[in-house]
């Protein structure tokens, strides 16, 4: 496992600095995941509105 230079005390196979660096990376993935969920919900709502509008136009 790669250890960052000056990464402090070892904790469970990694250093404190290493855990902080990977924690920041995980935060970006969580933000990206939340953004994808929001965009997915918006796409579903838009598709339902479109389908309702098309169904009313056929009647």
mmCIF file as Biopython writes it, N, C-alpha, C and O atoms, coordinates in Angstrom:
data_model
#
loop_
_atom_site.group_PDB
_atom_site.id
_atom_site.type_symbol
_atom_site.label_atom_id
_atom_site.label_alt_id
_atom_site.label_comp_id
_atom_site.label_asym_id
_atom_site.label_entity_id
_atom_site.label_seq_id
_atom_site.pdbx_PDB_ins_code
_atom_site.Cartn_x
_atom_site.Cartn_y
_atom_site.Cartn_z
_atom_site.occupancy
_atom_site.B_iso_or_equiv
_atom_site.auth_seq_id
_atom_site.auth_asym_id
_atom_site.pdbx_PDB_model_num
ATOM 1   N N  . UNK A ? 1  ? 0.847   -1.179 0.000   1.0 0.0 1  A 1 
ATOM 2   C CA . UNK A ? 1  ? 0.000   0.000  0.000   1.0 0.0 1  A 1 
ATOM 3   C C  . UNK A ? 1  ? 0.887   1.235  0.000   1.0 0.0 1  A 1 
ATOM 4   O O  . UNK A ? 1  ? 1.896   1.280  0.705   1.0 0.0 1  A 1 
ATOM 5   N N  . UNK A ? 2  ? 0.522   2.221  -0.775  1.0 0.0 2  A 1 
ATOM 6   C CA . UNK A ? 2  ? 1.295   3.454  -0.850  1.0 0.0 2  A 1 
ATOM 7   C C  . UNK A ? 2  ? 1.091   4.270  0.414   1.0 0.0 2  A 1 
ATOM 8   O O  . UNK A ? 2  ? -0.033  4.414  0.895   1.0 0.0 2  A 1 
ATOM 9   N N  . UNK A ? 3  ? 2.159   4.793  0.937   1.0 0.0 3  A 1 
ATOM 10  C CA . UNK A ? 3  ? 2.070   5.634  2.124   1.0 0.0 3  A 1 
ATOM 11  C C  . UNK A ? 3  ? 2.590   7.019  1.765   1.0 0.0 3  A 1 
ATOM 12  O O  . UNK A ? 3  ? 3.702   7.160  1.256   1.0 0.0 3  A 1 
ATOM 13  N N  . UNK A ? 4  ? 1.791   8.027  2.030   1.0 0.0 4  A 1 
ATOM 14  C CA . UNK A ? 4  ? 2.190   9.395  1.726   1.0 0.0 4  A 1 
ATOM 15  C C  . UNK A ? 4  ? 3.396   9.782  2.577   1.0 0.0 4  A 1 
ATOM 16  O O  . UNK A ? 4  ? 3.510   9.341  3.720   1.0 0.0 4  A 1 
ATOM 17  N N  . UNK A ? 5  ? 4.281   10.587 2.045   1.0 0.0 5  A 1 
ATOM 18  C CA . UNK A ? 5  ? 5.429   11.046 2.831   1.0 0.0 5  A 1 
ATOM 19  C C  . UNK A ? 5  ? 4.969   11.834 4.055   1.0 0.0 5  A 1 
ATOM 20  O O  . UNK A ? 5  ? 4.111   12.710 3.948   1.0 0.0 5  A 1 
ATOM 21  N N  . UNK A ? 6  ? 5.539   11.522 5.212   1.0 0.0 6  A 1 
ATOM 22  C CA . UNK A ? 6  ? 5.191   12.219 6.457   1.0 0.0 6  A 1 
ATOM 23  C C  . UNK A ? 6  ? 3.787   11.946 6.913   1.0 0.0 6  A 1 
ATOM 24  O O  . UNK A ? 6  ? 3.120   12.838 7.437   1.0 0.0 6  A 1 
ATOM 25  N N  . UNK A ? 7  ? 3.316   10.710 6.720   1.0 0.0 7  A 1 
ATOM 26  C CA . UNK A ? 7  ? 1.920   10.379 6.993   1.0 0.0 7  A 1 
ATOM 27  C C  . UNK A ? 7  ? 1.651   10.013 8.444   1.0 0.0 7  A 1 
ATOM 28  O O  . UNK A ? 7  ? 0.682   9.295  8.688   1.0 0.0 7  A 1 
ATOM 29  N N  . UNK A ? 8  ? 2.405   10.435 9.390   1.0 0.0 8  A 1 
ATOM 30  C CA . UNK A ? 8  ? 2.070   10.275 10.801  1.0 0.0 8  A 1 
ATOM 31  C C  . UNK A ? 8  ? 2.070   8.847  11.303  1.0 0.0 8  A 1 
ATOM 32  O O  . UNK A ? 8  ? 2.799   8.001  10.786  1.0 0.0 8  A 1 
ATOM 33  N N  . UNK A ? 9  ? 1.246   8.575  12.320  1.0 0.0 9  A 1 
ATOM 34  C CA . UNK A ? 9  ? 1.194   7.290  13.018  1.0 0.0 9  A 1 
ATOM 35  C C  . UNK A ? 9  ? 0.421   6.277  12.188  1.0 0.0 9  A 1 
ATOM 36  O O  . UNK A ? 9  ? -0.601  6.601  11.583  1.0 0.0 9  A 1 
ATOM 37  N N  . UNK A ? 10 ? 0.930   5.028  12.165  1.0 0.0 10 A 1 
ATOM 38  C CA . UNK A ? 10 ? 0.221   3.970  11.436  1.0 0.0 10 A 1 
ATOM 39  C C  . UNK A ? 10 ? -1.056  3.577  12.159  1.0 0.0 10 A 1 
ATOM 40  O O  . UNK A ? 10 ? -1.056  3.377  13.374  1.0 0.0 10 A 1 
ATOM 41  N N  . UNK A ? 11 ? -2.142  3.468  11.407  1.0 0.0 11 A 1 
ATOM 42  C CA . UNK A ? 11 ? -3.429  3.051  11.960  1.0 0.0 11 A 1 
ATOM 43  C C  . UNK A ? 11 ? -4.028  2.036  11.007  1.0 0.0 11 A 1 
ATOM 44  O O  . UNK A ? 11 ? -4.401  2.385  9.887   1.0 0.0 11 A 1 
ATOM 45  N N  . UNK A ? 12 ? -4.126  0.796  11.429  1.0 0.0 12 A 1 
ATOM 46  C CA . UNK A ? 12 ? -4.767  -0.278 10.652  1.0 0.0 12 A 1 
ATOM 47  C C  . UNK A ? 12 ? -4.247  -0.350 9.221   1.0 0.0 12 A 1 
ATOM 48  O O  . UNK A ? 12 ? -5.039  -0.377 8.278   1.0 0.0 12 A 1 
ATOM 49  N N  . UNK A ? 13 ? -2.952  -0.382 9.049   1.0 0.0 13 A 1 
ATOM 50  C CA . UNK A ? 13 ? -2.373  -0.564 7.729   1.0 0.0 13 A 1 
ATOM 51  C C  . UNK A ? 13 ? -2.174  0.709  6.937   1.0 0.0 13 A 1 
ATOM 52  O O  . UNK A ? 13 ? -1.711  0.647  5.798   1.0 0.0 13 A 1 
ATOM 53  N N  . UNK A ? 14 ? -2.501  1.846  7.489   1.0 0.0 14 A 1 
ATOM 54  C CA . UNK A ? 14 ? -2.308  3.110  6.788   1.0 0.0 14 A 1 
ATOM 55  C C  . UNK A ? 14 ? -1.974  4.204  7.771   1.0 0.0 14 A 1 
ATOM 56  O O  . UNK A ? 14 ? -2.147  4.023  8.977   1.0 0.0 14 A 1 
ATOM 57  N N  . UNK A ? 15 ? -1.509  5.316  7.294   1.0 0.0 15 A 1 
ATOM 58  C CA . UNK A ? 15 ? -1.182  6.418  8.185   1.0 0.0 15 A 1 
ATOM 59  C C  . UNK A ? 15 ? -2.360  7.350  8.366   1.0 0.0 15 A 1 
ATOM 60  O O  . UNK A ? 15 ? -3.330  7.294  7.610   1.0 0.0 15 A 1 
ATOM 61  N N  . UNK A ? 16 ? -2.274  8.197  9.356   1.0 0.0 16 A 1 
ATOM 62  C CA . UNK A ? 16 ? -3.340  9.170  9.618   1.0 0.0 16 A 1 
ATOM 63  C C  . UNK A ? 16 ? -3.509  10.095 8.419   1.0 0.0 16 A 1 
ATOM 64  O O  . UNK A ? 16 ? -4.636  10.386 8.018   1.0 0.0 16 A 1 
ATOM 65  N N  . UNK A ? 17 ? -2.403  10.559 7.843   1.0 0.0 17 A 1 
ATOM 66  C CA . UNK A ? 17 ? -2.474  11.416 6.666   1.0 0.0 17 A 1 
ATOM 67  C C  . UNK A ? 17 ? -3.072  10.702 5.478   1.0 0.0 17 A 1 
ATOM 68  O O  . UNK A ? 17 ? -3.808  11.301 4.694   1.0 0.0 17 A 1 
ATOM 69  N N  . UNK A ? 18 ? -2.757  9.404  5.337   1.0 0.0 18 A 1 
ATOM 70  C CA . UNK A ? 18 ? -3.314  8.608  4.245   1.0 0.0 18 A 1 
ATOM 71  C C  . UNK A ? 18 ? -4.820  8.478  4.397   1.0 0.0 18 A 1 
ATOM 72  O O  . UNK A ? 18 ? -5.554  8.586  3.415   1.0 0.0 18 A 1 
ATOM 73  N N  . UNK A ? 19 ? -5.286  8.247  5.612   1.0 0.0 19 A 1 
ATOM 74  C CA . UNK A ? 19 ? -6.732  8.138  5.843   1.0 0.0 19 A 1 
ATOM 75  C C  . UNK A ? 19 ? -7.431  9.459  5.535   1.0 0.0 19 A 1 
ATOM 76  O O  . UNK A ? 19 ? -8.534  9.465  4.988   1.0 0.0 19 A 1 
ATOM 77  N N  . UNK A ? 20 ? -6.801  10.568 5.880   1.0 0.0 20 A 1 
ATOM 78  C CA . UNK A ? 20 ? -7.407  11.867 5.602   1.0 0.0 20 A 1 
ATOM 79  C C  . UNK A ? 20 ? -7.500  12.104 4.094   1.0 0.0 20 A 1 
ATOM 80  O O  . UNK A ? 20 ? -8.501  12.629 3.606   1.0 0.0 20 A 1 
ATOM 81  N N  . UNK A ? 21 ? -6.461  11.718 3.362   1.0 0.0 21 A 1 
ATOM 82  C CA . UNK A ? 21 ? -6.466  11.910 1.912   1.0 0.0 21 A 1 
ATOM 83  C C  . UNK A ? 21 ? -7.534  11.055 1.251   1.0 0.0 21 A 1 
ATOM 84  O O  . UNK A ? 21 ? -8.241  11.536 0.366   1.0 0.0 21 A 1 
ATOM 85  N N  . UNK A ? 22 ? -7.668  9.800  1.659   1.0 0.0 22 A 1 
ATOM 86  C CA . UNK A ? 22 ? -8.686  8.940  1.055   1.0 0.0 22 A 1 
ATOM 87  C C  . UNK A ? 22 ? -10.077 9.373  1.496   1.0 0.0 22 A 1 
ATOM 88  O O  . UNK A ? 22 ? -11.038 9.214  0.744   1.0 0.0 22 A 1 
ATOM 89  N N  . UNK A ? 23 ? -10.199 9.916  2.700   1.0 0.0 23 A 1 
ATOM 90  C CA . UNK A ? 23 ? -11.488 10.426 3.151   1.0 0.0 23 A 1 
ATOM 91  C C  . UNK A ? 23 ? -11.971 11.560 2.279   1.0 0.0 23 A 1 
ATOM 92  O O  . UNK A ? 23 ? -13.166 11.660 1.999   1.0 0.0 23 A 1 
ATOM 93  N N  . UNK A ? 24 ? -11.065 12.418 1.843   1.0 0.0 24 A 1 
ATOM 94  C CA . UNK A ? 24 ? -11.441 13.509 0.951   1.0 0.0 24 A 1 
ATOM 95  C C  . UNK A ? 24 ? -11.910 12.951 -0.396  1.0 0.0 24 A 1 
ATOM 96  O O  . UNK A ? 24 ? -12.866 13.460 -0.981  1.0 0.0 24 A 1 
ATOM 97  N N  . UNK A ? 25 ? -11.244 11.915 -0.881  1.0 0.0 25 A 1 
ATOM 98  C CA . UNK A ? 25 ? -11.651 11.298 -2.140  1.0 0.0 25 A 1 
ATOM 99  C C  . UNK A ? 25 ? -13.035 10.671 -2.016  1.0 0.0 25 A 1 
ATOM 100 O O  . UNK A ? 25 ? -13.835 10.761 -2.948  1.0 0.0 25 A 1 
ATOM 101 N N  . UNK A ? 26 ? -13.328 10.041 -0.888  1.0 0.0 26 A 1 
ATOM 102 C CA . UNK A ? 26 ? -14.640 9.430  -0.683  1.0 0.0 26 A 1 
ATOM 103 C C  . UNK A ? 26 ? -15.723 10.503 -0.666  1.0 0.0 26 A 1 
ATOM 104 O O  . UNK A ? 26 ? -16.831 10.271 -1.149  1.0 0.0 26 A 1 
ATOM 105 N N  . UNK A ? 27 ? -15.415 11.663 -0.118  1.0 0.0 27 A 1 
ATOM 106 C CA . UNK A ? 27 ? -16.383 12.760 -0.093  1.0 0.0 27 A 1 
ATOM 107 C C  . UNK A ? 27 ? -16.811 13.169 -1.487  1.0 0.0 27 A 1 
ATOM 108 O O  . UNK A ? 27 ? -17.991 13.424 -1.726  1.0 0.0 27 A 1 
ATOM 109 N N  . UNK A ? 28 ? -15.853 13.234 -2.420  1.0 0.0 28 A 1 
ATOM 110 C CA . UNK A ? 28 ? -16.199 13.590 -3.802  1.0 0.0 28 A 1 
ATOM 111 C C  . UNK A ? 28 ? -17.095 12.536 -4.419  1.0 0.0 28 A 1 
ATOM 112 O O  . UNK A ? 28 ? -18.020 12.871 -5.158  1.0 0.0 28 A 1 
ATOM 113 N N  . UNK A ? 29 ? -16.837 11.262 -4.130  1.0 0.0 29 A 1 
ATOM 114 C CA . UNK A ? 29 ? -17.691 10.194 -4.675  1.0 0.0 29 A 1 
ATOM 115 C C  . UNK A ? 29 ? -19.102 10.298 -4.107  1.0 0.0 29 A 1 
ATOM 116 O O  . UNK A ? 29 ? -20.074 10.069 -4.826  1.0 0.0 29 A 1 
ATOM 117 N N  . UNK A ? 30 ? -19.225 10.642 -2.819  1.0 0.0 30 A 1 
ATOM 118 C CA . UNK A ? 30 ? -20.557 10.791 -2.216  1.0 0.0 30 A 1 
ATOM 119 C C  . UNK A ? 30 ? -21.314 11.952 -2.856  1.0 0.0 30 A 1 
ATOM 120 O O  . UNK A ? 30 ? -22.509 11.841 -3.129  1.0 0.0 30 A 1 
ATOM 121 N N  . UNK A ? 31 ? -20.623 13.060 -3.095  1.0 0.0 31 A 1 
ATOM 122 C CA . UNK A ? 31 ? -21.267 14.207 -3.751  1.0 0.0 31 A 1 
ATOM 123 C C  . UNK A ? 31 ? -21.711 13.834 -5.162  1.0 0.0 31 A 1 
ATOM 124 O O  . UNK A ? 31 ? -22.812 14.186 -5.587  1.0 0.0 31 A 1 
ATOM 125 N N  . UNK A ? 32 ? -20.851 13.123 -5.881  1.0 0.0 32 A 1 
ATOM 126 C CA . UNK A ? 32 ? -21.198 12.699 -7.236  1.0 0.0 32 A 1 
ATOM 127 C C  . UNK A ? 32 ? -22.402 11.753 -7.218  1.0 0.0 32 A 1 
ATOM 128 O O  . UNK A ? 32 ? -23.302 11.878 -8.049  1.0 0.0 32 A 1 
ATOM 129 N N  . UNK A ? 33 ? -22.418 10.820 -6.287  1.0 0.0 33 A 1 
ATOM 130 C CA . UNK A ? 33 ? -23.545 9.892  -6.175  1.0 0.0 33 A 1 
ATOM 131 C C  . UNK A ? 33 ? -24.848 10.617 -5.882  1.0 0.0 33 A 1 
ATOM 132 O O  . UNK A ? 33 ? -25.876 10.313 -6.487  1.0 0.0 33 A 1 
ATOM 133 N N  . UNK A ? 34 ? -24.815 11.575 -4.959  1.0 0.0 34 A 1 
ATOM 134 C CA . UNK A ? 34 ? -26.017 12.345 -4.629  1.0 0.0 34 A 1 
ATOM 135 C C  . UNK A ? 34 ? -26.495 13.149 -5.837  1.0 0.0 34 A 1 
ATOM 136 O O  . UNK A ? 34 ? -27.696 13.249 -6.089  1.0 0.0 34 A 1 
ATOM 137 N N  . UNK A ? 35 ? -25.546 13.722 -6.580  1.0 0.0 35 A 1 
ATOM 138 C CA . UNK A ? 35 ? -25.910 14.479 -7.781  1.0 0.0 35 A 1 
ATOM 139 C C  . UNK A ? 35 ? -26.575 13.579 -8.818  1.0 0.0 35 A 1 
ATOM 140 O O  . UNK A ? 35 ? -27.551 13.977 -9.454  1.0 0.0 35 A 1 
ATOM 141 N N  . UNK A ? 36 ? -26.048 12.364 -8.989  1.0 0.0 36 A 1 
ATOM 142 C CA . UNK A ? 36 ? -26.647 11.432 -9.947  1.0 0.0 36 A 1 
ATOM 143 C C  . UNK A ? 36 ? -28.050 11.011 -9.519  1.0 0.0 36 A 1 
ATOM 144 O O  . UNK A ? 36 ? -28.928 10.836 -10.364 1.0 0.0 36 A 1 
ATOM 145 N N  . UNK A ? 37 ? -28.266 10.849 -8.221  1.0 0.0 37 A 1 
ATOM 146 C CA . UNK A ? 37 ? -29.614 10.507 -7.734  1.0 0.0 37 A 1 
ATOM 147 C C  . UNK A ? 37 ? -30.584 11.638 -8.038  1.0 0.0 37 A 1 
ATOM 148 O O  . UNK A ? 37 ? -31.693 11.394 -8.514  1.0 0.0 37 A 1 
ATOM 149 N N  . UNK A ? 38 ? -30.175 12.875 -7.768  1.0 0.0 38 A 1 
ATOM 150 C CA . UNK A ? 38 ? -31.041 14.032 -8.031  1.0 0.0 38 A 1 
ATOM 151 C C  . UNK A ? 38 ? -31.351 14.144 -9.525  1.0 0.0 38 A 1 
ATOM 152 O O  . UNK A ? 38 ? -32.496 14.387 -9.908  1.0 0.0 38 A 1 
ATOM 153 N N  . UNK A ? 39 ? -30.330 13.966 -10.363 1.0 0.0 39 A 1 
ATOM 154 C CA . UNK A ? 39 ? -30.557 14.033 -11.810 1.0 0.0 39 A 1 
ATOM 155 C C  . UNK A ? 39 ? -31.467 12.898 -12.285 1.0 0.0 39 A 1 
ATOM 156 O O  . UNK A ? 39 ? -32.281 13.098 -13.186 1.0 0.0 39 A 1 
ATOM 157 N N  . UNK A ? 40 ? -31.337 11.724 -11.695 1.0 0.0 40 A 1 
ATOM 158 C CA . UNK A ? 40 ? -32.209 10.605 -12.054 1.0 0.0 40 A 1 
ATOM 159 C C  . UNK A ? 40 ? -33.662 10.884 -11.696 1.0 0.0 40 A 1 
ATOM 160 O O  . UNK A ? 40 ? -34.568 10.603 -12.481 1.0 0.0 40 A 1 
ATOM 161 N N  . UNK A ? 41 ? -33.878 11.438 -10.508 1.0 0.0 41 A 1 
ATOM 162 C CA . UNK A ? 41 ? -35.243 11.781 -10.088 1.0 0.0 41 A 1 
ATOM 163 C C  . UNK A ? 41 ? -35.827 12.842 -11.018 1.0 0.0 41 A 1 
ATOM 164 O O  . UNK A ? 41 ? -36.994 12.755 -11.402 1.0 0.0 41 A 1 
ATOM 165 N N  . UNK A ? 42 ? -35.026 13.840 -11.381 1.0 0.0 42 A 1 
ATOM 166 C CA . UNK A ? 42 ? -35.504 14.888 -12.292 1.0 0.0 42 A 1 
ATOM 167 C C  . UNK A ? 42 ? -35.862 14.299 -13.656 1.0 0.0 42 A 1 
ATOM 168 O O  . UNK A ? 42 ? -36.846 14.714 -14.268 1.0 0.0 42 A 1 
ATOM 169 N N  . UNK A ? 43 ? -35.072 13.334 -14.137 1.0 0.0 43 A 1 
ATOM 170 C CA . UNK A ? 43 ? -35.356 12.702 -15.423 1.0 0.0 43 A 1 
ATOM 171 C C  . UNK A ? 43 ? -36.655 11.898 -15.373 1.0 0.0 43 A 1 
ATOM 172 O O  . UNK A ? 43 ? -37.430 11.915 -16.329 1.0 0.0 43 A 1 
ATOM 173 N N  . UNK A ? 44 ? -36.894 11.203 -14.280 1.0 0.0 44 A 1 
ATOM 174 C CA . UNK A ? 44 ? -38.135 10.416 -14.139 1.0 0.0 44 A 1 
ATOM 175 C C  . UNK A ? 44 ? -39.342 11.351 -14.108 1.0 0.0 44 A 1 
ATOM 176 O O  . UNK A ? 44 ? -40.350 11.084 -14.762 1.0 0.0 44 A 1 
ATOM 177 N N  . UNK A ? 45 ? -39.245 12.447 -13.351 1.0 0.0 45 A 1 
ATOM 178 C CA . UNK A ? 45 ? -40.365 13.401 -13.275 1.0 0.0 45 A 1 
ATOM 179 C C  . UNK A ? 45 ? -40.633 14.009 -14.654 1.0 0.0 45 A 1 
ATOM 180 O O  . UNK A ? 45 ? -41.788 14.138 -15.060 1.0 0.0 45 A 1 
ATOM 181 N N  . UNK A ? 46 ? -39.575 14.380 -15.373 1.0 0.0 46 A 1 
ATOM 182 C CA . UNK A ? 46 ? -39.748 14.966 -16.707 1.0 0.0 46 A 1 
ATOM 183 C C  . UNK A ? 46 ? -40.391 13.964 -17.665 1.0 0.0 46 A 1 
ATOM 184 O O  . UNK A ? 46 ? -41.249 14.339 -18.464 1.0 0.0 46 A 1 
ATOM 185 N N  . UNK A ? 47 ? -39.988 12.702 -17.595 1.0 0.0 47 A 1 
ATOM 186 C CA . UNK A ? 47 ? -40.565 11.691 -18.479 1.0 0.0 47 A 1 
ATOM 187 C C  . UNK A ? 47 ? -42.044 11.456 -18.157 1.0 0.0 47 A 1 
ATOM 188 O O  . UNK A ? 47 ? -42.856 11.280 -19.065 1.0 0.0 47 A 1 
ATOM 189 N N  . UNK A ? 48 ? -42.392 11.454 -16.870 1.0 0.0 48 A 1 
ATOM 190 C CA . UNK A ? 48 ? -43.806 11.263 -16.504 1.0 0.0 48 A 1 
ATOM 191 C C  . UNK A ? 48 ? -44.659 12.421 -16.995 1.0 0.0 48 A 1 
ATOM 192 O O  . UNK A ? 48 ? -45.765 12.214 -17.494 1.0 0.0 48 A 1 
ATOM 193 N N  . UNK A ? 49 ? -44.144 13.654 -16.855 1.0 0.0 49 A 1 
ATOM 194 C CA . UNK A ? 49 ? -44.901 14.820 -17.342 1.0 0.0 49 A 1 
ATOM 195 C C  . UNK A ? 49 ? -45.077 14.757 -18.852 1.0 0.0 49 A 1 
ATOM 196 O O  . UNK A ? 49 ? -46.146 15.062 -19.379 1.0 0.0 49 A 1 
ATOM 197 N N  . UNK A ? 50 ? -44.019 14.359 -19.535 1.0 0.0 50 A 1 
ATOM 198 C CA . UNK A ? 50 ? -44.076 14.259 -20.999 1.0 0.0 50 A 1 
ATOM 199 C C  . UNK A ? 50 ? -45.105 13.209 -21.420 1.0 0.0 50 A 1 
ATOM 200 O O  . UNK A ? 50 ? -45.898 13.444 -22.332 1.0 0.0 50 A 1 
ATOM 201 N N  . UNK A ? 51 ? -45.090 12.056 -20.757 1.0 0.0 51 A 1 
ATOM 202 C CA . UNK A ? 51 ? -46.037 10.990 -21.103 1.0 0.0 51 A 1 
ATOM 203 C C  . UNK A ? 51 ? -47.477 11.418 -20.828 1.0 0.0 51 A 1 
ATOM 204 O O  . UNK A ? 51 ? -48.376 11.115 -21.612 1.0 0.0 51 A 1 
ATOM 205 N N  . UNK A ? 52 ? -47.695 12.117 -19.723 1.0 0.0 52 A 1 
ATOM 206 C CA . UNK A ? 52 ? -49.062 12.594 -19.422 1.0 0.0 52 A 1 
ATOM 207 C C  . UNK A ? 52 ? -49.526 13.598 -20.477 1.0 0.0 52 A 1 
ATOM 208 O O  . UNK A ? 52 ? -50.675 13.556 -20.917 1.0 0.0 52 A 1 
ATOM 209 N N  . UNK A ? 53 ? -48.634 14.494 -20.878 1.0 0.0 53 A 1 
ATOM 210 C CA . UNK A ? 53 ? -48.990 15.491 -21.881 1.0 0.0 53 A 1 
ATOM 211 C C  . UNK A ? 53 ? -49.317 14.825 -23.207 1.0 0.0 53 A 1 
ATOM 212 O O  . UNK A ? 53 ? -50.283 15.210 -23.866 1.0 0.0 53 A 1 
ATOM 213 N N  . UNK A ? 54 ? -48.524 13.825 -23.614 1.0 0.0 54 A 1 
ATOM 214 C CA . UNK A ? 54 ? -48.772 13.117 -24.858 1.0 0.0 54 A 1 
ATOM 215 C C  . UNK A ? 54 ? -50.074 12.322 -24.807 1.0 0.0 54 A 1 
ATOM 216 O O  . UNK A ? 54 ? -50.794 12.228 -25.801 1.0 0.0 54 A 1 
ATOM 217 N N  . UNK A ? 55 ? -50.370 11.749 -23.635 1.0 0.0 55 A 1 
ATOM 218 C CA . UNK A ? 55 ? -51.611 10.980 -23.485 1.0 0.0 55 A 1 
ATOM 219 C C  . UNK A ? 55 ? -52.833 11.907 -23.599 1.0 0.0 55 A 1 
ATOM 220 O O  . UNK A ? 55 ? -53.842 11.523 -24.191 1.0 0.0 55 A 1 
ATOM 221 N N  . UNK A ? 56 ? -52.749 13.118 -23.039 1.0 0.0 56 A 1 
ATOM 222 C CA . UNK A ? 56 ? -53.844 14.062 -23.148 1.0 0.0 56 A 1 
ATOM 223 C C  . UNK A ? 56 ? -54.023 14.545 -24.582 1.0 0.0 56 A 1 
ATOM 224 O O  . UNK A ? 56 ? -55.147 14.808 -25.008 1.0 0.0 56 A 1 
ATOM 225 N N  . UNK A ? 57 ? -52.932 14.664 -25.328 1.0 0.0 57 A 1 
ATOM 226 C CA . UNK A ? 57 ? -53.003 15.135 -26.721 1.0 0.0 57 A 1 
ATOM 227 C C  . UNK A ? 57 ? -53.676 14.092 -27.609 1.0 0.0 57 A 1 
ATOM 228 O O  . UNK A ? 57 ? -54.310 14.453 -28.600 1.0 0.0 57 A 1 
ATOM 229 N N  . UNK A ? 58 ? -53.553 12.817 -27.277 1.0 0.0 58 A 1 
ATOM 230 C CA . UNK A ? 58 ? -54.164 11.755 -28.085 1.0 0.0 58 A 1 
ATOM 231 C C  . UNK A ? 58 ? -55.666 11.675 -27.865 1.0 0.0 58 A 1 
ATOM 232 O O  . UNK A ? 58 ? -56.399 11.246 -28.756 1.0 0.0 58 A 1 
ATOM 233 N N  . UNK A ? 59 ? -56.132 12.081 -26.693 1.0 0.0 59 A 1 
ATOM 234 C CA . UNK A ? 59 ? -57.572 11.983 -26.385 1.0 0.0 59 A 1 
ATOM 235 C C  . UNK A ? 59 ? -58.405 12.983 -27.096 1.0 0.0 59 A 1 
ATOM 236 O O  . UNK A ? 59 ? -59.623 13.005 -26.924 1.0 0.0 59 A 1 
#
